[in-house]
Amino acid sequence: MPPQEPPVIDMANRNLRDGVNRCPRCGSTEIRLRPETGMLTCSFCRAEWSEARVEEQFGLGAGHGELQGTQVASGAANLCYDTSTALTLKCGGCGAEVVVDVAHAMTARCHWCRHVLSINSQVPNGAVPDAVLPFAMTHAQAVAKIREFASKRRLFADSTFKREFVPENVLGVYMPYMVVDARACSEVHGRGEITTRRYTRGSGKNQQTYYDADVYQVSRQVSFTVDDLTMESSAQRAHIDTKVNTNNIINAILPFDTKNAVQWNAGYLTGFTSEKRDMDVSCLQPVLEDQLMSIGRSQVQPSVSRYDRGVRWDAEKLDVHGTRWVSMYLPVWLYSYYHVERGRAMIHYIAVNARTGETMGSIPVAKGKLFFASFSLGTVVTAITVAILLAMLL
């Protein structure tokens, strides 16, 4: 018997018309995000509005202590790999049929009436998430952040990079994540030691320090809930290969204020690019369990502080009572630089959290400058050490 799929929470936006996303005031389809306000704006009548926050709309901010089993939102349901990425939309303005390749875009313009057609209805190929966290930083603000980050590292930067560095090439990207609520219980069992005596034996270079300690069997159990744990749902981003790129810097700009995520509307993607989710809940379950176990260990840590020699956990157990999975797009400003050194290619990234402004990245380093600086520092330290020894002898 095939495994039973978990129950699905329907989070589709019922206020949107299939295919045509219109301004609520004038009916125009020329809609885009205004990052300064986080609102959608109409290019014709200048009306501004926002979709409902999913936290309140679907009660995602409550009920963590009662979670039971696996609950999956409609945009986080299992991917259908047999579904083509090319979708045909019927224009609501003139009736023409327009093809949209959802692997690369979420909107297209009708070639007859010029209406902008949007993928607002959820389709079973992972293209449409449940929620989106809008950009809150403008392109100019992102350029300033990236320029500031690179300038602080300019001293040891590769000369070619400094010559070719153009922060204005930064792109706004929506990254696919699973946002998970969970209720779990963890158990840990091991040995803890408390020092009773400390003493030394021997002399000179043969002197050694010894400890006497009482050894205890230690067991701890803790129940806890997790709210809005973010997990990458793109396999390329989740499986990091630091030999060819530095995309792991995306993890360094967390967290995002996911509490402010709103219902899906393709208008938020206008002017930005996006990546598509390609990992199911079942693929992410082991990663979630590892993170929950880590949280469980940290939860019991304050209770074992009396064991001054530390605690070694020999056995661990995790029971996940309930989870809730929501597929979400999170906003990132991303700058990339392709660098080749001695025949080895590496893609360097600088990423900016488009909500908080947190910036992290890597730049190619001129190894000669770095070696010279290390050698100079070592020379200075050696000179200071010699001066101190001479002063002691005199």
Beta strands, then each sheet from edge to edge (+ up, - down):
strand 1: 8-9
strand 2: 19-20
strand 3: 31-34
strand 4: 39-42
strand 5: 48-49
strand 6: 69-73
strand 7: 86-90
strand 8: 97-101
strand 9: 107-109
strand 10: 116-118
strand 11: 131-132
strand 12: 171-201
strand 13: 208-232
strand 14: 262-263
strand 15: 273-274
strand 16: 311-341
strand 17: 344-353
strand 18: 359-361
sheet 1: 1+ 6+ 16+ 11+ 14-
sheet 2: 1+ 6+ 16+ 12- 13+
sheet 3: 1+ 6+ 16+ 17- 18+
sheet 4: 1+ 6+ 16+ 12- 15-
sheet 5: 2+ 10- 9+
sheet 6: 3+ 4- 5+
sheet 7: 7+ 8-
end
